[in-house]
Every structure is written in C-alpha cells, then in structure tokens.
Amino acid sequence: MNLEALRAQFPVTRQWAFLDHAAVAPLPEPAVAALRAYAADLATSGVTAVGRCVARVGEVRALAARLVNAPAVEDVYFVPNTTHGIGVIAEGFPWEPGDNVVLAAEEYPANQFPWMNLDRRGVSVRKVPSRGNRVPLDDLAAAIDSRTRVLTVSFVEFASGFRHDLCALGELCRARGVFFFVDAIQGLGAFPLDVQAAHIDALSADSHKWLLGPEGAGFGYIRREWVERLHPVGVGAFSVNNPLAFDGSAFELKPHAGRWEGGALNVGGICAMGASLQLLLEFGIETVRARVLELTDYLCDRALADGWSVFSSRAAGEKSGIVSLVHPAREPDDVVKRCRAAGVAVNARAGRVRVSPHCYNTTAEIDRFLEAAGG
C-alpha cells in the first residue's frame, strides 16, 4: 500500500487538517466498516453470531501480538483502556510494605494515580523529574534502589513528546531485577515496539491514538513468567480454562494473560481496532515511523523559521510524533481555537501547542497549521 492509497482511507482529510493524534484519532474507513459489520451482524443474528465474533477476536489478538512481537498470541489480552492494564499490574503485583515504584514525574495521570493509590499498602512512588524536554536514563537509574519493584514509563511522554529508549531501560531493569512496565499509548502504532528485545514485562495501550482505533478498545501484554506471580484481579467467567462450564465448578485460571479477560469484551471496538491494525501493518510500521519523523522534522524546520521554538527533544532516538511548540507572542489556547476555526486540529498541553501528525498527513497540512496559527 502506498501513501496515496493509505490517505484515501481517512474521511477526516475531506474536512480537517487533522494533526492531533496524541488526543483522539479519526477512524479510517476499514475501522468504520468493521463497526458497521459487527452491528449489522448482531442486529440480524444476535447470539448466533457469537462464533464469528470469537473468530474475529482471535484474529485481532494475533495482529496485536505481531505488532509487539509477543512470544505467543496468548500473551496478549484485551483491555477497555490503558488505565485498566496499568491497574492489572499495580493491584496484582506481590508488594511488600516498604517497596517503591519509580516513574517519570511528567507521566500522564493514568500512569501515576494507580501507583500512588498503593500508598495504603505501604508502597511509595519515586517521581523522577524531567530535565527540560528529556527524562535521562541515568536519573531513572539513580532513583532505583534495593526496594524498587517496578519501573514504569510511557513509550512517549504525552506533553513533551520525549521518546524513551525502551531497550536501554529494559536492560537496566533486567540487571536490577525490576519489573518493567510501559504505558505504550503515545507511541504504539507510530513506532516499532518489540517486547522481547526491550525485556518489557507488561504493557498496556488503548487504540484511540496512534493505533487509529476507537476509544474503549485496546490491548495489554504480560510476560508469561509473571502470570502466576501476579494476583489476578477482575476475575470472571472467562478467566478460566473452561468458560462454558456454567456451573462454576472448575475454577482453573488460564495459564496466560487471558485470565485477565474476566467478562464480555468490547467486540465491536476490538473488530474496529483490528481493521486499523491490519491497515498499519500492511503499510508497515517502519514505514509509518519514517513518515512520521519526516513530517515532524518538516514541522520543526518550518516552525523555527516562523518564530516558534521547539520544546520537544529532536535528538535521534528521542524524537516522536509529538511536537511541543512555544511562541513568544501567542497563547496556546488561542492558537488551538484559531486553528479549529480554520479546520486544523491541534491541541495544547503543559502551556505549549502540541502537534501530532500521523503517517497519512501531508506537508501541506502542516503548512495550513502554521498559517492558521499565525492568524
């Protein structure tokens, strides 16, 4: 699939220069079609459509496992949002009073509050502040001590756009015997992620950003070695090996991440997410990465020429699809309003304008943003 064919799959381009994928992304046509097909099947068939639904869910699970290079398909489970997957680890981890968690201080609240909520169990949180637009690995390493049980970071920091070196962090955690958790929502779909190469113990991501899926449908990964060590939360009828034995007599939890899928899934959302996953994988995640970096490099060059300063790190290995901009004479909220009125979608975070193009965007759309922002 070439870029022109990919762009044709996005109806949003007929109305908007949509450069806000770090918020809630527009759905491509295949995802919309998947939602319609699921609704139509349920409307005409009800429970008799279950077989087809189960088969499609299995196909999407395989796509998700392929995206993150999970060792086995069963190591992937579906979550209704990123927060849920974080909570699975935070609430299920075998904590002891005096343990601590290390995280970046500027993490999105979803990757702070579940860990802070462990205070009642004697678990403290160590927040490592950014140094300007970066979170140095050495600072994270220095915060780890003998009682650190978990290091958690976002793949990409939501406000600054800083992209962590997951492989380096994974090596650090493996050397220190620390559980490595990744909130992957701001990078997954735009940048390659390999859970095996990065020694990631668990991750979670909703699909409504860079994965181009609907809200309420996402997936998580849990390394198989940890399944029996984590207390299963949210256990239900489908957490067991024989979920169709409705008498409740066989309480044998699945020996993989599937034990955290306790109840009914958001099948329609999963089907739509799967359609977007297929689209991205067909285009190629490496190709997506290259295109996103091409667009954001162009944005930074043009913005600097127009009097903006680029807050985000643009160092090799640290730059992402999120570009955080500052202008000496323009308020971020005013810029966002002017842009929306001109048919350009961007956002404001941490007192800066946040621009986040995806691979189907064009340089002409970035030019539209700069023109609208300067109005």
C-alpha positions in Angstrom: 0.0 0.0 0.0 1.4 3.4 -1.0 0.9 6.7 0.9 -1.8 7.9 -1.5 -3.8 4.7 -1.1 -3.5 4.9 2.7 -4.6 8.6 2.8 -7.7 7.7 0.8 -8.8 5.6 3.7 -9.3 8.6 6.0 -12.5 10.6 5.5 -11.3 13.2 8.0 -9.0 14.6 5.3 -12.0 15.9 3.4 -12.7 18.4 6.2 -9.7 18.7 8.5 -6.0 19.0 8.6 -6.0 16.6 11.5 -2.8 16.9 13.5 -4.0 15.8 16.9 -3.4 12.0 17.0 -2.0 12.3 20.5 -5.6 13.0 21.6 -8.3 11.0 19.9 -7.6 10.0 16.3 -10.1 9.8 13.5 -11.1 6.3 12.3 -10.1 5.1 8.9 -12.7 3.6 6.6 -11.9 -0.1 7.3 -12.5 0.5 11.1 -15.8 2.2 10.4 -16.8 -0.7 8.1 -15.8 -3.2 10.8 -18.1 -1.4 13.3 -21.0 -1.4 10.9 -20.5 -5.0 10.0 -20.4 -6.0 13.7 -23.6 -4.0 14.4 -25.4 -5.4 11.4 -24.4 -9.0 12.3 -25.6 -8.5 15.9 -28.8 -6.9 14.7 -29.7 -9.7 12.4 -28.2 -12.7 14.3 -28.0 -11.9 18.0 -26.3 -14.7 19.9 -26.0 -16.9 16.8 -23.2 -14.5 15.6 -21.0 -15.4 18.5 -18.9 -17.9 16.6 -18.0 -15.3 14.0 -17.2 -12.8 16.7 -15.0 -15.2 18.6 -13.1 -16.0 15.4 -12.5 -12.3 14.6 -11.4 -11.5 18.2 -8.8 -14.3 17.8 -7.6 -12.8 14.5 -7.2 -9.4 16.1 -5.3 -10.9 19.1 -2.8 -12.4 16.6 -2.4 -9.0 14.9 -1.7 -7.3 18.3 0.8 -10.0 19.2 2.5 -9.5 15.8 2.7 -5.7 16.4 4.6 -6.0 19.6 6.4 -9.3 18.8 4.9 -11.2 21.7 6.3 -14.7 22.2 2.9 -16.2 21.9 -0.6 -14.9 20.9 -1.9 -15.8 24.3 0.4 -13.3 26.0 -1.8 -10.6 24.7 -5.1 -9.7 26.3 -7.8 -7.1 25.6 -8.3 -4.0 27.8 -11.0 -1.4 27.7 -8.4 1.4 28.2 -4.8 1.9 29.1 -5.7 2.5 32.7 -7.2 -0.9 33.1 -3.9 -2.6 32.0 -1.9 -0.4 34.4 -4.3 -1.4 37.2 -3.9 -5.1 36.5 -0.2 -4.8 37.4 -0.5 -2.2 40.1 -3.2 -4.1 42.0 -1.9 -7.5 41.3 1.8 -7.1 42.0 3.2 -9.1 45.0 4.0 -6.0 47.0 5.6 -5.8 50.5 5.4 -2.8 52.7 8.4 -0.6 52.0 8.6 -1.3 48.3 8.6 1.5 45.8 7.8 2.3 42.2 10.0 4.6 40.0 8.3 6.7 37.3 8.8 9.9 35.3 7.3 12.9 37.1 5.6 14.2 34.0 3.7 11.0 33.2 0.1 11.2 32.2 -2.1 10.8 35.4 -3.2 7.3 34.2 0.4 6.2 34.8 0.7 7.9 38.1 -2.5 7.6 40.1 -2.8 3.7 40.0 0.7 3.5 41.6 0.1 6.4 44.0 -3.1 4.5 45.1 -0.8 1.8 46.6 0.2 4.0 49.5 -2.3 2.1 51.6 -0.2 -1.0 51.1 3.0 0.7 52.1 4.3 1.2 48.6 5.8 4.6 47.8 6.3 6.3 44.4 9.5 7.9 43.4 8.9 10.6 40.7 11.9 11.5 38.5 11.6 15.0 37.1 12.4 15.8 33.5 15.5 17.8 32.7 13.9 20.3 30.3 12.5 18.2 27.5 14.1 14.9 28.5 14.0 12.2 31.1 17.6 11.0 31.3 18.0 7.3 31.8 20.7 7.9 34.3 18.2 9.8 36.5 15.8 6.9 36.4 18.6 4.5 37.2 19.7 6.6 40.2 16.2 6.5 41.7 16.2 2.7 41.7 17.3 1.1 45.0 17.0 -2.3 46.6 13.3 -1.8 47.3 12.3 -0.8 43.9 10.0 -3.3 42.4 8.6 -1.6 39.3 9.9 1.0 36.8 7.1 2.4 34.7 7.4 4.9 31.8 5.4 6.0 28.8 6.7 4.9 25.4 6.4 8.6 24.5 5.7 11.3 27.1 2.3 12.9 26.3 3.2 16.6 26.8 6.9 16.8 25.8 7.0 14.1 23.1 10.1 12.6 24.6 10.6 9.0 23.4 12.2 6.7 25.9 14.9 4.2 24.9 12.9 1.1 25.9 15.7 -1.3 25.1 18.1 0.5 27.4 15.5 0.7 30.2 14.7 -2.9 29.7 18.3 -3.9 30.1 18.5 -1.7 33.2 15.5 -3.4 34.8 16.7 -6.8 33.9 20.1 -6.1 35.5 18.5 -4.7 38.7 15.7 -7.3 39.0 13.0 -4.7 38.5 9.6 -5.2 36.7 9.4 -3.1 33.6 6.0 -1.7 32.7 5.3 0.5 29.6 2.3 2.8 29.0 2.6 2.4 25.2 -0.4 4.5 24.1 1.6 7.5 22.7 3.9 5.5 20.6 2.4 2.2 19.7 1.3 2.3 16.0 3.7 5.0 15.1 7.0 3.4 16.2 8.1 -0.2 16.3 8.0 -1.8 19.7 9.4 -5.3 20.5 8.5 -6.6 23.9 11.2 -9.3 23.7 14.1 -7.1 22.6 13.2 -4.4 25.2 12.6 -7.0 28.0 9.2 -5.5 28.7 7.4 -7.4 31.4 4.0 -5.8 30.7 2.4 -3.0 28.7 -1.0 -1.5 28.0 -2.4 0.7 25.3 -5.9 1.9 24.2 -6.2 2.1 20.4 -7.7 5.6 20.0 -4.5 7.4 19.4 -1.7 6.2 17.1 -3.4 2.8 16.6 -6.3 4.6 14.9 -9.0 2.6 16.6 -12.0 3.5 18.7 -12.0 4.5 22.4 -12.7 1.6 24.8 -10.7 -1.0 22.9 -7.1 -1.7 23.5 -4.7 -4.5 24.5 -2.1 -5.4 27.0 0.8 -7.8 27.2 2.1 -9.7 30.2 5.3 -11.8 30.1 4.4 -15.4 30.7 6.9 -15.8 33.6 4.9 -13.3 35.6 1.4 -14.7 35.1 1.5 -16.9 38.2 3.2 -14.2 40.3 0.6 -11.6 39.8 -2.6 -11.7 41.8 -5.4 -11.9 39.2 -7.9 -9.0 39.6 -11.2 -8.7 37.7 -11.6 -12.5 37.6 -14.8 -13.7 35.9 -16.4 -16.4 33.9 -13.9 -16.1 31.0 -10.8 -16.2 33.2 -10.8 -19.9 33.4 -9.8 -22.8 31.1 -13.4 -23.9 30.5 -15.5 -20.8 30.4 -18.6 -22.6 29.1 -18.9 -24.8 32.2 -21.5 -22.5 33.6 -21.9 -24.4 36.9 -18.8 -22.7 38.3 -17.3 -25.9 39.4 -13.9 -25.7 37.6 -12.1 -22.7 38.9 -8.9 -23.2 36.9 -7.4 -19.9 35.7 -6.0 -19.7 32.2 -2.2 -20.1 32.4 -1.6 -16.9 30.4 -2.8 -13.3 30.0 -6.3 -14.4 29.1 -7.1 -14.9 32.8 -7.5 -11.0 33.0 -10.3 -11.1 30.4 -12.9 -11.9 33.0 -16.1 -10.8 31.3 -17.6 -9.8 28.0 -15.3 -7.9 25.6 -16.0 -4.8 23.5 -16.2 -7.0 20.4 -17.2 -4.2 18.1 -14.4 -2.0 19.3 -11.9 -4.8 19.0 -13.0 -5.6 15.4 -12.5 -1.9 14.5 -9.2 -1.8 16.2 -8.2 -4.9 14.3 -9.1 -3.3 11.0 -6.8 -0.4 11.8 -4.1 -2.8 12.9 -4.3 -4.5 9.6 -4.0 -1.2 7.8 -0.9 -0.1 9.7 0.8 -3.5 9.4 0.1 -3.6 5.7 1.6 -0.2 5.3 4.5 -1.2 7.6 5.4 0.1 11.0 8.9 1.0 9.9 7.4 3.0 7.0 5.0 4.7 9.4 7.9 5.6 11.7 9.9 7.1 8.8 6.9 9.1 7.6 6.0 10.4 11.0 9.6 11.6 11.6 9.7 13.1 8.1 6.6 15.2 8.8 7.7 16.2 12.3 11.1 17.2 11.1 9.4 19.3 8.4 7.2 20.9 11.0 10.1 21.8 13.3 12.1 23.4 10.5 9.1 25.4 9.3 8.0 26.4 12.8 11.5 27.6 13.7 11.5 29.8 10.6 8.2 31.2 11.6 9.4 32.3 15.0 8.4 29.3 17.1 10.7 27.5 19.5 10.6 23.7 19.6 10.4 22.4 23.1 10.5 18.7 22.3 13.7 16.8 22.0 14.6 16.2 18.4 17.6 14.1 19.1 18.0 10.8 17.3 16.2 8.1 19.2 14.2 10.6 21.3 12.0 12.4 18.8 8.5 11.2 18.3 5.2 12.0 16.6 4.5 14.7 19.2 6.0 18.1 18.8 5.6 20.7 21.5 5.9 24.3 20.3 6.1 27.6 22.1 5.6 31.1 20.5 6.7 34.3 22.4 3.5 36.2 21.3 0.8 33.5 21.0 -1.2 31.8 23.8 -1.5 28.1 23.2 -5.3 28.0 23.9 -5.8 30.9 21.4 -3.8 29.1 18.8 -5.9 26.0 19.2 -9.1 28.0 18.8 -7.9 29.8 15.7 -6.7 26.5 14.2 -10.0 24.8 14.9 -11.9 27.6 13.2 -9.6 27.2 10.2 -10.2 23.4 10.0 -6.9 22.4 11.6 -6.9 20.1 14.7 -4.1 20.6 17.1 -4.0 20.8 20.9 -2.4 22.4 24.0 -0.6 20.6 26.8 1.6 22.0 29.6 1.3 25.5 28.4 2.5 24.6 24.9 0.9 23.9 21.5 1.1 20.2 20.8 1.1 19.0 17.2 0.9 15.3 16.4 0.7 14.2 12.7 0.3 10.6 11.6 1.7 8.9 8.5 -1.2 9.8 6.2 -0.8 13.5 6.8 0.9 15.8 4.4 3.4 18.7 4.5 0.6 20.9 3.0 -1.5 20.2 6.1 1.4 21.3 8.3 1.7 24.5 6.3 -2.1 25.0 6.9 -1.4 24.7 10.7 1.4 27.3 10.6 -0.8 29.7 8.6 -3.8 29.3 10.9 -1.6 29.6 14.0 -0.2 32.9 12.8 -3.6 34.5 12.1 
